[in-house]
Amino acid sequence: MESSELLWESSNEELKAACKVLNTDYVCLTCEMSFKKGAIFGNPDEVLMDAEMAAKEHRSRNRVSPFHSILMHERKYTGLSEHQQTMIEYSCAALGNK
């Protein structure tokens, strides 16, 4: 499934969590990394975790704001104008409108 399709077919809760459950995987909505349900994953701290926890850990380690995630997609998928994209970029960078 294409990244833009993942984004558009996600519920509000999935967008907040930044991951979606597809068949037997948890998929990161930002980078499309997937974690197989039922598998046990380890992280550098030697903590073992299931797919759901691994997806959450991945999200916290690779924190990208939802705005940056949206800006990574082409305008034809987001429906944003060039001006709207620029305003979101300025807002994310905490720049004023002056």
C-alpha positions as CSV (number, residue, x, y, z in Angstrom):
1,M,0.0,0.0,0.0
2,E,1.3,3.4,-0.9
3,S,2.2,5.9,1.8
4,S,-0.5,8.4,0.7
5,E,-3.1,5.6,0.8
6,L,-2.1,4.7,4.3
7,L,-2.5,8.3,5.4
8,W,-5.9,8.8,3.7
9,E,-7.4,5.5,4.9
10,S,-6.4,6.1,8.5
11,S,-8.8,6.9,11.3
12,N,-8.3,9.9,13.6
13,E,-7.1,7.5,16.3
14,E,-4.6,5.9,13.9
15,L,-3.3,9.4,12.9
16,K,-2.9,10.3,16.5
17,A,-1.0,7.1,17.2
18,A,1.0,7.5,13.9
19,C,0.6,3.8,13.2
20,K,-2.1,1.6,11.6
21,V,-2.9,-2.0,12.0
22,L,-2.9,-3.8,8.6
23,N,-3.6,-7.5,8.6
24,T,-0.9,-8.9,10.9
25,D,1.3,-5.8,11.1
26,Y,1.5,-2.5,12.8
27,V,2.7,0.0,10.2
28,C,4.3,3.4,10.9
29,L,2.4,6.1,9.0
30,T,5.5,8.3,8.6
31,C,8.1,5.8,7.3
32,E,6.0,2.7,6.6
33,M,8.2,0.5,8.8
34,S,6.1,-2.5,9.9
35,F,6.1,-4.7,13.0
36,K,4.6,-8.2,12.7
37,K,1.9,-8.9,15.4
38,G,3.0,-11.7,17.7
39,A,6.7,-11.2,17.0
40,I,9.0,-10.2,19.8
41,F,11.3,-7.3,19.1
42,G,14.4,-6.0,21.0
43,N,15.7,-2.5,21.3
44,P,19.2,-1.2,22.1
45,D,18.3,-1.2,25.8
46,E,17.7,-5.0,25.6
47,V,14.0,-4.6,26.3
48,L,11.8,-7.2,24.6
49,M,8.4,-6.1,23.4
50,D,5.5,-7.1,21.2
51,A,4.7,-5.5,17.8
52,E,2.3,-2.9,19.3
53,M,4.9,-1.7,21.9
54,A,7.7,-1.8,19.3
55,A,5.6,0.4,17.0
56,K,5.1,2.9,19.9
57,E,8.8,2.8,20.8
58,H,9.7,3.4,17.1
59,R,7.3,6.4,17.0
60,S,8.8,7.9,20.2
61,R,12.4,7.4,19.0
62,N,11.7,8.8,15.5
63,R,9.3,11.5,16.5
64,V,8.0,13.4,13.5
65,S,5.2,15.8,14.0
66,P,2.0,15.1,12.1
67,F,2.5,18.3,10.2
68,H,5.9,17.2,9.0
69,S,4.4,13.9,8.1
70,I,1.8,15.6,6.0
71,L,4.4,17.9,4.3
72,M,6.3,14.8,3.2
73,H,3.5,13.8,0.8
74,E,2.9,15.4,-2.6
75,R,0.4,18.2,-2.8
76,K,-1.9,16.2,-5.0
77,Y,-2.4,13.8,-2.1
78,T,-2.7,16.4,0.7
79,G,-4.8,18.9,-1.2
80,L,-2.7,21.8,0.3
81,S,-1.8,24.8,-1.8
82,E,1.8,25.9,-2.0
83,H,1.0,28.8,0.3
84,Q,-0.7,26.5,2.8
85,Q,2.3,24.2,2.9
86,T,4.6,27.2,3.4
87,M,2.4,28.5,6.3
88,I,2.5,25.0,7.9
89,E,6.3,24.9,7.6
90,Y,6.6,28.4,9.2
91,S,4.2,27.3,12.0
92,C,6.3,24.2,12.7
93,A,9.4,26.3,12.8
94,A,7.6,28.7,15.2
95,L,8.1,31.6,12.9
96,G,5.7,34.5,13.1
97,N,3.7,36.0,10.3
98,K,5.6,39.3,10.3
